[in-house]
Structures are given as structure tokens and as C-alpha cells.
Amino acid sequence: MNVIDKTLSNDIELGALLAALDAHADSPLVFRYDGHDVKAGYHVTEVKTGRFDALDCGANPESWTEIFVQLWDIDEDGRTHMLSEKFAKIIRKVSEHVGLPMSAKLTFEVSDGTAPMALYCAAPPRIAAGRVSVELAPRPASCKPRDPWLVEEKAKSVCCAPSANQSCCA
């Protein structure tokens, strides 16, 4: 899977994340990044929203709203992973004060307090082993005018490759 494919498949909107968490409110919420789980004592240290107006590298105007959730990946004695319900309550409390749009793109800022903060996008939650797991993938830079073309080219190469039973795709 190339970088653009991973980025496009790992972008969940705030409303979809909250709906998934509400369905499993009593389950621990565990974020995974860089091949490991966040520590049990992780904190949500900041939630902020921003409206962006920009020109991409093709001089195309664009606007979007993005929500940044900052996770401090630390371990504290005696703590367990936060329940899905608690995370959802934190987000909703912020929403009461700043009006978070449920359709906004989510970006997670993660640091252990020593390493620089890194930006991640989130895949839809998976439920397994009694917990809600959200995989975070690095949010790479991309060329927005070229991104749709890359996806289209990949779709052509996957769907139209001849198979043993079929000489050509329909």
C-alpha cells in the first residue's frame, strides 16, 4: 500500500468516531501508533479546532475544518486505559465550548513528553479483546491536485489485471 492509499483509508470524521465509541462506552479506548499501544496513563491534553482556507500547489482554493486531539503518551501507576465513554465526554465538553463540527477531519498530535509531537490520522475503531482500538497512521504531506489521480491509477491497475479465470476485466 502506498502512502496516499494509507492516508485516504485512515481518515475518520469526529461524528463517526463518537458514534463508534458510544456503542462501546464501557470498553477501554486504546490508540496504536508506530507499532505500539499508547500507555495506560495517556492523557487528552488539548482539543482544538481550526478552519483553514488555502491554495494548494495547483493554485486550487480549498477550505476545511480540522480537529486536533493532543495525546500525551505517559504511564502513571495504577491507571488503566481510558474508557471510550470518558474520551467521548471530553470531546463533547470541548464541543460545548467551541462547537466542534461532527464532519471535521481528525488529526491526532502524539508525544511522550520527550520526543517532538507527531501528526497522525485515525482509522475507524476496531473492537477486539474487549477493547476499542484506534490505529493512528502518520499524516504525510501530499499533492492534493495529484491525489485523486493516484487513487484512480491504482484502481485501474488492481481491477484490470488479468486473472487465471479471466483474461480482461469488465
C-alpha angles and dihedrals in degrees: 000000000000124000097262093052091051092049094050094048093048104059117104124178120233095248093053092049093050092048091053092047092048090056090057102030096150095051124097114255112225123183117204124204136160090008099306142079122255112257119266093251096056117146133208096227100175141006117192138165131210137185113217129199115185150148116238124218089275091056091250113148116232139174132194144156119233132188120211118204113191117209122194105205103211136135122230123188114260096010125124128198112292116262117249089242092058093050090049090050091052091051093046092049090055089046090057089058103037105019104241111206111232091219094056122121114249125228121183120209109202132185137152090220092260107056118062116268114268128203122236138176120218131235120214111282120265123210115218138139092009096302141094111239123195116191114214118203126193111266104230127195115260142184102247097199089053098042097082090048091053092051091048092050092050091049090052093051094047100044098040102048110117116245132201091263098039132045096197140009121253 
